[in-house]
Amino acid sequence: MALPKIKHPTYAVTIPSTKKEVNIRPFTVQEEKLLLMARASGKPEDIVSTIKQIIQNCITESIDVERLATFDIEYIFLKLRAKSVGETVELEHKEDDEEVPTKFKINLDDIEVKYNSAHSNKFFVQGDIGISMRYPTLQEVTLLEGREDKEKAIFEVLFKCIDKIFDNETVYSDFDEKELNEFVNNLPMDALVKIKDFFDTMPTVEHT
């Protein structure tokens, strides 16, 4: 005789970067096992891979998790944790001159994505020539941690996030790495400042 099927509730969550509403279900024992194995491994790449796998498992719609921005991943994972284990977590903080850490509780549902009003993903770099940026993925950000040439790696991520180039007549999206490198190497310095501003002001998941 077949065992009964377990039914799980679903909850609506809005993906911050796209404003698209999706439904999530809570963790199951299967996802908890994945988390425990990733924690036991201690490897950042295993933890990142597991978090993405769990989000993919728990979103009921067809979503390419690999293309989600870092703050999308953080936000959705927090919402999954809240619906699966509970909204409240107990943390502790210890100042350098304190012997005993201070314990406090946070409601995960109070944590939201913070938006900067000065942020823009499109800007002009010279005359009518402009750039449209995309947000870095969790995989791209994680790759920076293992690189010794971190400065070079940061620039690589910066420029990989150039999504489209446009002028008054055309939007260019089908360019190869060689063409992009040539374009980037000829950018004026103030364009680099604008690209850095895009990353400095992009949405973040934070709570005070």
Rosetta constraint file for C-alpha pairs under 8 A:
AtomPair CA 8 CA 25 HARMONIC 6.35 0.50
AtomPair CA 8 CA 26 HARMONIC 7.20 0.50
AtomPair CA 9 CA 25 HARMONIC 6.00 0.50
AtomPair CA 9 CA 26 HARMONIC 7.42 0.50
AtomPair CA 10 CA 23 HARMONIC 5.87 0.50
AtomPair CA 10 CA 24 HARMONIC 5.31 0.50
AtomPair CA 10 CA 25 HARMONIC 4.60 0.50
AtomPair CA 10 CA 26 HARMONIC 7.43 0.50
AtomPair CA 11 CA 23 HARMONIC 5.24 0.50
AtomPair CA 11 CA 24 HARMONIC 5.29 0.50
AtomPair CA 11 CA 25 HARMONIC 6.43 0.50
AtomPair CA 12 CA 21 HARMONIC 6.46 0.50
AtomPair CA 12 CA 22 HARMONIC 5.65 0.50
AtomPair CA 12 CA 23 HARMONIC 4.45 0.50
AtomPair CA 12 CA 24 HARMONIC 6.42 0.50
AtomPair CA 13 CA 21 HARMONIC 5.58 0.50
AtomPair CA 13 CA 22 HARMONIC 5.43 0.50
AtomPair CA 13 CA 23 HARMONIC 5.98 0.50
AtomPair CA 13 CA 24 HARMONIC 7.01 0.50
AtomPair CA 13 CA 76 HARMONIC 7.41 0.50
AtomPair CA 13 CA 79 HARMONIC 7.84 0.50
AtomPair CA 14 CA 19 HARMONIC 5.62 0.50
AtomPair CA 14 CA 20 HARMONIC 5.48 0.50
AtomPair CA 14 CA 21 HARMONIC 4.21 0.50
AtomPair CA 14 CA 22 HARMONIC 6.17 0.50
AtomPair CA 15 CA 19 HARMONIC 5.20 0.50
AtomPair CA 15 CA 20 HARMONIC 5.39 0.50
AtomPair CA 15 CA 21 HARMONIC 6.23 0.50
AtomPair CA 15 CA 22 HARMONIC 7.31 0.50
AtomPair CA 15 CA 72 HARMONIC 6.03 0.50
AtomPair CA 15 CA 76 HARMONIC 7.42 0.50
AtomPair CA 16 CA 20 HARMONIC 7.69 0.50
AtomPair CA 16 CA 71 HARMONIC 7.62 0.50
AtomPair CA 16 CA 72 HARMONIC 5.83 0.50
AtomPair CA 16 CA 75 HARMONIC 7.93 0.50
AtomPair CA 16 CA 113 HARMONIC 7.24 0.50
AtomPair CA 17 CA 68 HARMONIC 7.96 0.50
AtomPair CA 17 CA 69 HARMONIC 6.99 0.50
AtomPair CA 17 CA 72 HARMONIC 6.59 0.50
AtomPair CA 22 CA 59 HARMONIC 6.95 0.50
AtomPair CA 22 CA 60 HARMONIC 7.34 0.50
AtomPair CA 22 CA 61 HARMONIC 6.45 0.50
AtomPair CA 23 CA 59 HARMONIC 5.83 0.50
AtomPair CA 23 CA 60 HARMONIC 5.69 0.50
AtomPair CA 23 CA 61 HARMONIC 6.88 0.50
AtomPair CA 24 CA 58 HARMONIC 5.32 0.50
AtomPair CA 24 CA 59 HARMONIC 4.48 0.50
AtomPair CA 24 CA 60 HARMONIC 5.90 0.50
AtomPair CA 24 CA 80 HARMONIC 7.26 0.50
AtomPair CA 25 CA 58 HARMONIC 5.18 0.50
AtomPair CA 25 CA 59 HARMONIC 6.62 0.50
AtomPair CA 25 CA 60 HARMONIC 7.31 0.50
AtomPair CA 25 CA 80 HARMONIC 7.43 0.50
AtomPair CA 25 CA 83 HARMONIC 7.91 0.50
AtomPair CA 26 CA 58 HARMONIC 6.72 0.50
AtomPair CA 26 CA 80 HARMONIC 5.93 0.50
AtomPair CA 26 CA 81 HARMONIC 7.65 0.50
AtomPair CA 26 CA 83 HARMONIC 5.68 0.50
AtomPair CA 26 CA 84 HARMONIC 4.49 0.50
AtomPair CA 27 CA 31 HARMONIC 5.63 0.50
AtomPair CA 27 CA 32 HARMONIC 6.76 0.50
AtomPair CA 27 CA 54 HARMONIC 7.85 0.50
AtomPair CA 27 CA 58 HARMONIC 6.98 0.50
AtomPair CA 27 CA 80 HARMONIC 7.01 0.50
AtomPair CA 27 CA 81 HARMONIC 7.65 0.50
AtomPair CA 27 CA 84 HARMONIC 5.30 0.50
AtomPair CA 28 CA 32 HARMONIC 6.40 0.50
AtomPair CA 28 CA 84 HARMONIC 7.95 0.50
AtomPair CA 29 CA 33 HARMONIC 6.19 0.50
AtomPair CA 30 CA 34 HARMONIC 6.54 0.50
AtomPair CA 31 CA 35 HARMONIC 6.34 0.50
AtomPair CA 31 CA 54 HARMONIC 6.09 0.50
AtomPair CA 32 CA 36 HARMONIC 6.27 0.50
AtomPair CA 33 CA 37 HARMONIC 6.22 0.50
AtomPair CA 34 CA 38 HARMONIC 6.21 0.50
AtomPair CA 34 CA 50 HARMONIC 6.49 0.50
AtomPair CA 34 CA 54 HARMONIC 7.98 0.50
AtomPair CA 35 CA 39 HARMONIC 6.10 0.50
AtomPair CA 35 CA 47 HARMONIC 7.67 0.50
AtomPair CA 35 CA 50 HARMONIC 6.67 0.50
AtomPair CA 35 CA 51 HARMONIC 7.73 0.50
AtomPair CA 36 CA 40 HARMONIC 6.12 0.50
AtomPair CA 37 CA 41 HARMONIC 6.19 0.50
AtomPair CA 38 CA 42 HARMONIC 6.38 0.50
AtomPair CA 38 CA 43 HARMONIC 7.36 0.50
AtomPair CA 38 CA 46 HARMONIC 5.58 0.50
AtomPair CA 38 CA 47 HARMONIC 5.15 0.50
AtomPair CA 38 CA 50 HARMONIC 6.59 0.50
AtomPair CA 39 CA 43 HARMONIC 7.93 0.50
AtomPair CA 39 CA 47 HARMONIC 6.88 0.50
AtomPair CA 41 CA 46 HARMONIC 7.08 0.50
AtomPair CA 42 CA 46 HARMONIC 7.46 0.50
AtomPair CA 42 CA 47 HARMONIC 7.34 0.50
AtomPair CA 43 CA 47 HARMONIC 6.41 0.50
AtomPair CA 44 CA 48 HARMONIC 6.13 0.50
AtomPair CA 44 CA 142 HARMONIC 7.67 0.50
AtomPair CA 45 CA 49 HARMONIC 6.04 0.50
AtomPair CA 45 CA 142 HARMONIC 7.46 0.50
AtomPair CA 46 CA 50 HARMONIC 6.03 0.50
AtomPair CA 47 CA 51 HARMONIC 6.17 0.50
AtomPair CA 48 CA 52 HARMONIC 6.31 0.50
AtomPair CA 48 CA 138 HARMONIC 7.54 0.50
AtomPair CA 48 CA 139 HARMONIC 7.46 0.50
AtomPair CA 48 CA 142 HARMONIC 7.86 0.50
AtomPair CA 49 CA 53 HARMONIC 6.15 0.50
AtomPair CA 50 CA 54 HARMONIC 6.10 0.50
AtomPair CA 51 CA 55 HARMONIC 6.26 0.50
AtomPair CA 51 CA 77 HARMONIC 7.48 0.50
AtomPair CA 52 CA 56 HARMONIC 6.12 0.50
AtomPair CA 52 CA 65 HARMONIC 6.40 0.50
AtomPair CA 52 CA 66 HARMONIC 7.50 0.50
AtomPair CA 52 CA 73 HARMONIC 7.53 0.50
AtomPair CA 53 CA 57 HARMONIC 6.12 0.50
AtomPair CA 54 CA 58 HARMONIC 6.09 0.50
AtomPair CA 55 CA 59 HARMONIC 6.08 0.50
AtomPair CA 55 CA 65 HARMONIC 7.37 0.50
AtomPair CA 55 CA 73 HARMONIC 7.87 0.50
AtomPair CA 55 CA 76 HARMONIC 7.41 0.50
AtomPair CA 55 CA 77 HARMONIC 6.79 0.50
AtomPair CA 56 CA 63 HARMONIC 7.24 0.50
AtomPair CA 56 CA 64 HARMONIC 7.75 0.50
AtomPair CA 56 CA 65 HARMONIC 6.21 0.50
AtomPair CA 59 CA 63 HARMONIC 7.53 0.50
AtomPair CA 64 CA 68 HARMONIC 7.18 0.50
AtomPair CA 66 CA 137 HARMONIC 6.93 0.50
AtomPair CA 66 CA 138 HARMONIC 7.84 0.50
AtomPair CA 66 CA 139 HARMONIC 7.63 0.50
AtomPair CA 67 CA 137 HARMONIC 6.11 0.50
AtomPair CA 68 CA 72 HARMONIC 5.94 0.50
AtomPair CA 68 CA 73 HARMONIC 6.57 0.50
AtomPair CA 68 CA 137 HARMONIC 5.90 0.50
AtomPair CA 68 CA 138 HARMONIC 7.64 0.50
AtomPair CA 69 CA 73 HARMONIC 6.51 0.50
AtomPair CA 69 CA 135 HARMONIC 5.43 0.50
AtomPair CA 69 CA 136 HARMONIC 5.67 0.50
AtomPair CA 69 CA 137 HARMONIC 4.68 0.50
AtomPair CA 69 CA 138 HARMONIC 6.52 0.50
AtomPair CA 70 CA 74 HARMONIC 6.33 0.50
AtomPair CA 70 CA 135 HARMONIC 7.70 0.50
AtomPair CA 70 CA 136 HARMONIC 6.60 0.50
AtomPair CA 70 CA 137 HARMONIC 5.30 0.50
AtomPair CA 70 CA 138 HARMONIC 4.74 0.50
AtomPair CA 70 CA 141 HARMONIC 7.86 0.50
AtomPair CA 71 CA 75 HARMONIC 5.94 0.50
AtomPair CA 71 CA 113 HARMONIC 7.57 0.50
AtomPair CA 71 CA 203 HARMONIC 6.92 0.50
AtomPair CA 71 CA 204 HARMONIC 5.77 0.50
AtomPair CA 71 CA 205 HARMONIC 6.01 0.50
AtomPair CA 72 CA 76 HARMONIC 6.05 0.50
AtomPair CA 73 CA 77 HARMONIC 5.98 0.50
AtomPair CA 73 CA 138 HARMONIC 7.44 0.50
AtomPair CA 74 CA 78 HARMONIC 6.23 0.50
AtomPair CA 74 CA 205 HARMONIC 6.93 0.50
AtomPair CA 75 CA 79 HARMONIC 6.38 0.50
AtomPair CA 75 CA 112 HARMONIC 7.33 0.50
AtomPair CA 75 CA 113 HARMONIC 7.22 0.50
AtomPair CA 75 CA 205 HARMONIC 6.53 0.50
AtomPair CA 76 CA 80 HARMONIC 6.17 0.50
AtomPair CA 77 CA 81 HARMONIC 6.14 0.50
AtomPair CA 78 CA 82 HARMONIC 6.18 0.50
AtomPair CA 78 CA 108 HARMONIC 6.67 0.50
AtomPair CA 79 CA 83 HARMONIC 6.24 0.50
AtomPair CA 79 CA 108 HARMONIC 7.29 0.50
AtomPair CA 79 CA 109 HARMONIC 7.14 0.50
AtomPair CA 80 CA 84 HARMONIC 5.92 0.50
AtomPair CA 81 CA 85 HARMONIC 5.71 0.50
AtomPair CA 81 CA 86 HARMONIC 6.83 0.50
AtomPair CA 81 CA 87 HARMONIC 7.47 0.50
AtomPair CA 82 CA 86 HARMONIC 4.66 0.50
AtomPair CA 82 CA 87 HARMONIC 4.20 0.50
AtomPair CA 82 CA 88 HARMONIC 7.36 0.50
AtomPair CA 82 CA 108 HARMONIC 6.13 0.50
AtomPair CA 82 CA 109 HARMONIC 7.07 0.50
AtomPair CA 83 CA 87 HARMONIC 6.80 0.50
AtomPair CA 87 CA 107 HARMONIC 5.33 0.50
AtomPair CA 87 CA 108 HARMONIC 5.16 0.50
AtomPair CA 87 CA 109 HARMONIC 6.28 0.50
AtomPair CA 88 CA 105 HARMONIC 6.52 0.50
AtomPair CA 88 CA 106 HARMONIC 5.59 0.50
AtomPair CA 88 CA 107 HARMONIC 4.50 0.50
AtomPair CA 88 CA 108 HARMONIC 6.09 0.50
AtomPair CA 89 CA 105 HARMONIC 5.61 0.50
AtomPair CA 89 CA 106 HARMONIC 5.51 0.50
AtomPair CA 89 CA 107 HARMONIC 6.61 0.50
AtomPair CA 89 CA 108 HARMONIC 7.30 0.50
AtomPair CA 90 CA 103 HARMONIC 6.95 0.50
AtomPair CA 90 CA 104 HARMONIC 5.73 0.50
AtomPair CA 90 CA 105 HARMONIC 4.38 0.50
AtomPair CA 90 CA 106 HARMONIC 6.50 0.50
AtomPair CA 91 CA 103 HARMONIC 5.75 0.50
AtomPair CA 91 CA 104 HARMONIC 5.51 0.50
AtomPair CA 91 CA 105 HARMONIC 6.05 0.50
AtomPair CA 91 CA 106 HARMONIC 7.60 0.50
AtomPair CA 92 CA 101 HARMONIC 5.95 0.50
AtomPair CA 92 CA 102 HARMONIC 5.32 0.50
AtomPair CA 92 CA 103 HARMONIC 4.21 0.50
AtomPair CA 92 CA 104 HARMONIC 6.02 0.50
AtomPair CA 93 CA 101 HARMONIC 5.26 0.50
AtomPair CA 93 CA 102 HARMONIC 5.25 0.50
AtomPair CA 93 CA 103 HARMONIC 6.56 0.50
AtomPair CA 94 CA 98 HARMONIC 6.16 0.50
AtomPair CA 94 CA 99 HARMONIC 7.60 0.50
AtomPair CA 94 CA 100 HARMONIC 6.78 0.50
AtomPair CA 94 CA 101 HARMONIC 4.19 0.50
AtomPair CA 94 CA 102 HARMONIC 6.13 0.50
AtomPair CA 95 CA 101 HARMONIC 7.32 0.50
AtomPair CA 106 CA 110 HARMONIC 7.79 0.50
AtomPair CA 107 CA 111 HARMONIC 7.44 0.50
AtomPair CA 110 CA 207 HARMONIC 7.89 0.50
AtomPair CA 111 CA 205 HARMONIC 7.14 0.50
AtomPair CA 111 CA 206 HARMONIC 6.54 0.50
AtomPair CA 111 CA 207 HARMONIC 5.64 0.50
AtomPair CA 112 CA 205 HARMONIC 6.02 0.50
AtomPair CA 112 CA 206 HARMONIC 6.81 0.50
AtomPair CA 112 CA 207 HARMONIC 7.39 0.50
AtomPair CA 113 CA 203 HARMONIC 6.37 0.50
AtomPair CA 113 CA 204 HARMONIC 5.51 0.50
AtomPair CA 113 CA 205 HARMONIC 4.52 0.50
AtomPair CA 113 CA 206 HARMONIC 6.67 0.50
AtomPair CA 114 CA 203 HARMONIC 5.56 0.50
AtomPair CA 114 CA 204 HARMONIC 5.38 0.50
AtomPair CA 114 CA 205 HARMONIC 6.14 0.50
AtomPair CA 114 CA 206 HARMONIC 6.80 0.50
AtomPair CA 115 CA 119 HARMONIC 7.79 0.50
AtomPair CA 115 CA 201 HARMONIC 7.93 0.50
AtomPair CA 115 CA 202 HARMONIC 7.09 0.50
AtomPair CA 115 CA 203 HARMONIC 4.86 0.50
AtomPair CA 115 CA 204 HARMONIC 7.03 0.50
AtomPair CA 116 CA 201 HARMONIC 5.87 0.50
AtomPair CA 116 CA 202 HARMONIC 6.87 0.50
AtomPair CA 116 CA 203 HARMONIC 6.68 0.50
AtomPair CA 118 CA 201 HARMONIC 7.11 0.50
AtomPair CA 119 CA 197 HARMONIC 7.76 0.50
AtomPair CA 119 CA 198 HARMONIC 6.33 0.50
AtomPair CA 119 CA 201 HARMONIC 5.33 0.50
AtomPair CA 119 CA 202 HARMONIC 6.16 0.50
AtomPair CA 120 CA 198 HARMONIC 6.43 0.50
AtomPair CA 121 CA 132 HARMONIC 5.67 0.50
AtomPair CA 121 CA 133 HARMONIC 5.08 0.50
AtomPair CA 121 CA 134 HARMONIC 7.03 0.50
AtomPair CA 121 CA 198 HARMONIC 6.34 0.50
AtomPair CA 122 CA 130 HARMONIC 7.06 0.50
AtomPair CA 122 CA 131 HARMONIC 5.67 0.50
AtomPair CA 122 CA 132 HARMONIC 4.47 0.50
AtomPair CA 122 CA 133 HARMONIC 6.38 0.50
AtomPair CA 123 CA 130 HARMONIC 5.45 0.50
AtomPair CA 123 CA 131 HARMONIC 5.69 0.50
AtomPair CA 123 CA 132 HARMONIC 6.87 0.50
AtomPair CA 123 CA 194 HARMONIC 7.56 0.50
AtomPair CA 124 CA 128 HARMONIC 6.58 0.50
AtomPair CA 124 CA 129 HARMONIC 5.67 0.50
AtomPair CA 124 CA 130 HARMONIC 3.83 0.50
AtomPair CA 124 CA 131 HARMONIC 6.26 0.50
AtomPair CA 124 CA 191 HARMONIC 7.92 0.50
AtomPair CA 125 CA 129 HARMONIC 5.94 0.50
AtomPair CA 125 CA 130 HARMONIC 5.29 0.50
AtomPair CA 125 CA 131 HARMONIC 7.04 0.50
AtomPair CA 125 CA 187 HARMONIC 7.35 0.50
AtomPair CA 125 CA 188 HARMONIC 7.46 0.50
AtomPair CA 125 CA 190 HARMONIC 7.63 0.50
AtomPair CA 125 CA 191 HARMONIC 5.11 0.50
AtomPair CA 126 CA 130 HARMONIC 7.02 0.50
AtomPair CA 126 CA 188 HARMONIC 7.89 0.50
AtomPair CA 126 CA 191 HARMONIC 7.99 0.50
AtomPair CA 128 CA 167 HARMONIC 5.23 0.50
AtomPair CA 128 CA 168 HARMONIC 6.05 0.50
AtomPair CA 129 CA 165 HARMONIC 7.33 0.50
AtomPair CA 129 CA 166 HARMONIC 5.75 0.50
AtomPair CA 129 CA 167 HARMONIC 4.51 0.50
AtomPair CA 129 CA 168 HARMONIC 7.47 0.50
AtomPair CA 130 CA 165 HARMONIC 5.81 0.50
AtomPair CA 130 CA 166 HARMONIC 5.23 0.50
AtomPair CA 130 CA 167 HARMONIC 6.18 0.50
AtomPair CA 131 CA 162 HARMONIC 6.81 0.50
AtomPair CA 131 CA 163 HARMONIC 7.55 0.50
AtomPair CA 131 CA 164 HARMONIC 5.88 0.50
AtomPair CA 131 CA 165 HARMONIC 4.62 0.50
AtomPair CA 131 CA 166 HARMONIC 6.28 0.50
AtomPair CA 132 CA 162 HARMONIC 6.24 0.50
AtomPair CA 132 CA 163 HARMONIC 5.59 0.50
AtomPair CA 132 CA 164 HARMONIC 4.95 0.50
AtomPair CA 132 CA 165 HARMONIC 6.19 0.50
AtomPair CA 132 CA 166 HARMONIC 7.82 0.50
AtomPair CA 133 CA 161 HARMONIC 5.65 0.50
AtomPair CA 133 CA 162 HARMONIC 4.65 0.50
AtomPair CA 133 CA 163 HARMONIC 5.01 0.50
AtomPair CA 133 CA 164 HARMONIC 6.85 0.50
AtomPair CA 133 CA 198 HARMONIC 7.96 0.50
AtomPair CA 134 CA 161 HARMONIC 5.18 0.50
AtomPair CA 134 CA 162 HARMONIC 6.35 0.50
AtomPair CA 134 CA 163 HARMONIC 5.62 0.50
AtomPair CA 135 CA 161 HARMONIC 6.41 0.50
AtomPair CA 136 CA 140 HARMONIC 6.20 0.50
AtomPair CA 136 CA 141 HARMONIC 6.77 0.50
AtomPair CA 136 CA 157 HARMONIC 7.35 0.50
AtomPair CA 136 CA 161 HARMONIC 6.23 0.50
AtomPair CA 137 CA 141 HARMONIC 6.48 0.50
AtomPair CA 138 CA 142 HARMONIC 6.07 0.50
AtomPair CA 139 CA 143 HARMONIC 6.30 0.50
AtomPair CA 140 CA 144 HARMONIC 7.06 0.50
AtomPair CA 140 CA 157 HARMONIC 6.77 0.50
AtomPair CA 141 CA 145 HARMONIC 7.53 0.50
AtomPair CA 141 CA 157 HARMONIC 7.79 0.50
AtomPair CA 142 CA 146 HARMONIC 7.69 0.50
AtomPair CA 143 CA 147 HARMONIC 6.92 0.50
AtomPair CA 144 CA 150 HARMONIC 6.39 0.50
AtomPair CA 144 CA 153 HARMONIC 6.19 0.50
AtomPair CA 144 CA 154 HARMONIC 6.97 0.50
AtomPair CA 145 CA 150 HARMONIC 7.92 0.50
AtomPair CA 147 CA 153 HARMONIC 6.96 0.50
AtomPair CA 149 CA 153 HARMONIC 6.23 0.50
AtomPair CA 150 CA 154 HARMONIC 6.03 0.50
AtomPair CA 151 CA 155 HARMONIC 6.53 0.50
AtomPair CA 152 CA 156 HARMONIC 6.32 0.50
AtomPair CA 153 CA 157 HARMONIC 6.35 0.50
AtomPair CA 154 CA 158 HARMONIC 6.14 0.50
AtomPair CA 155 CA 159 HARMONIC 6.21 0.50
AtomPair CA 156 CA 160 HARMONIC 6.05 0.50
AtomPair CA 157 CA 161 HARMONIC 6.33 0.50
AtomPair CA 158 CA 162 HARMONIC 7.37 0.50
AtomPair CA 158 CA 195 HARMONIC 7.36 0.50
AtomPair CA 158 CA 196 HARMONIC 7.76 0.50
AtomPair CA 159 CA 184 HARMONIC 7.52 0.50
AtomPair CA 163 CA 173 HARMONIC 6.71 0.50
AtomPair CA 164 CA 171 HARMONIC 6.74 0.50
AtomPair CA 164 CA 172 HARMONIC 5.64 0.50
AtomPair CA 164 CA 173 HARMONIC 4.82 0.50
AtomPair CA 165 CA 171 HARMONIC 5.93 0.50
AtomPair CA 165 CA 172 HARMONIC 5.03 0.50
AtomPair CA 165 CA 173 HARMONIC 6.60 0.50
AtomPair CA 166 CA 170 HARMONIC 5.67 0.50
AtomPair CA 166 CA 171 HARMONIC 4.28 0.50
AtomPair CA 166 CA 172 HARMONIC 5.75 0.50
AtomPair CA 167 CA 171 HARMONIC 6.62 0.50
AtomPair CA 175 CA 179 HARMONIC 6.13 0.50
AtomPair CA 175 CA 180 HARMONIC 6.65 0.50
AtomPair CA 176 CA 180 HARMONIC 6.26 0.50
AtomPair CA 177 CA 181 HARMONIC 6.05 0.50
AtomPair CA 178 CA 182 HARMONIC 6.28 0.50
AtomPair CA 179 CA 183 HARMONIC 6.22 0.50
AtomPair CA 180 CA 184 HARMONIC 6.03 0.50
AtomPair CA 181 CA 185 HARMONIC 5.99 0.50
AtomPair CA 182 CA 186 HARMONIC 6.47 0.50
AtomPair CA 183 CA 187 HARMONIC 6.60 0.50
AtomPair CA 187 CA 191 HARMONIC 6.27 0.50
AtomPair CA 187 CA 192 HARMONIC 7.43 0.50
AtomPair CA 188 CA 192 HARMONIC 7.19 0.50
AtomPair CA 189 CA 193 HARMONIC 6.71 0.50
AtomPair CA 190 CA 194 HARMONIC 6.45 0.50
AtomPair CA 191 CA 195 HARMONIC 6.32 0.50
AtomPair CA 192 CA 196 HARMONIC 6.21 0.50
AtomPair CA 193 CA 197 HARMONIC 6.11 0.50
AtomPair CA 194 CA 198 HARMONIC 6.32 0.50
AtomPair CA 195 CA 199 HARMONIC 6.87 0.50
AtomPair CA 196 CA 200 HARMONIC 6.13 0.50
AtomPair CA 197 CA 201 HARMONIC 5.96 0.50
AtomPair CA 198 CA 202 HARMONIC 5.96 0.50
